[in-house]
Amino acid sequence: MARSLEQQTAKLPSDLFLWAAFGSIAGSLALNLSRKEHGALFVGQWAPTFLLLGIYNKLVKLHGSEGV
């Protein structure tokens, strides 16, 4: 299962995760400005997760799943 997941995510462009992190930050800011503070905190915490997934994706592309 992990190998098929890695094969599918390897097809995604690396900058997709960066844009997802920026979208999370922008969404958090929008929620914060609309006074939905709990939602803003929840969405804002997605950014580090997206960035870590992007790093993992890049490492898998460079070294393969066995090299990580």
Secondary structure by P-SEA (a helix, b strand, c coil): caaaaaaaaaacccaaaaaaaaaaaaaaaaaaaacaaaaaaaaaaaaaaaaaaaaaaaaaaacccccc
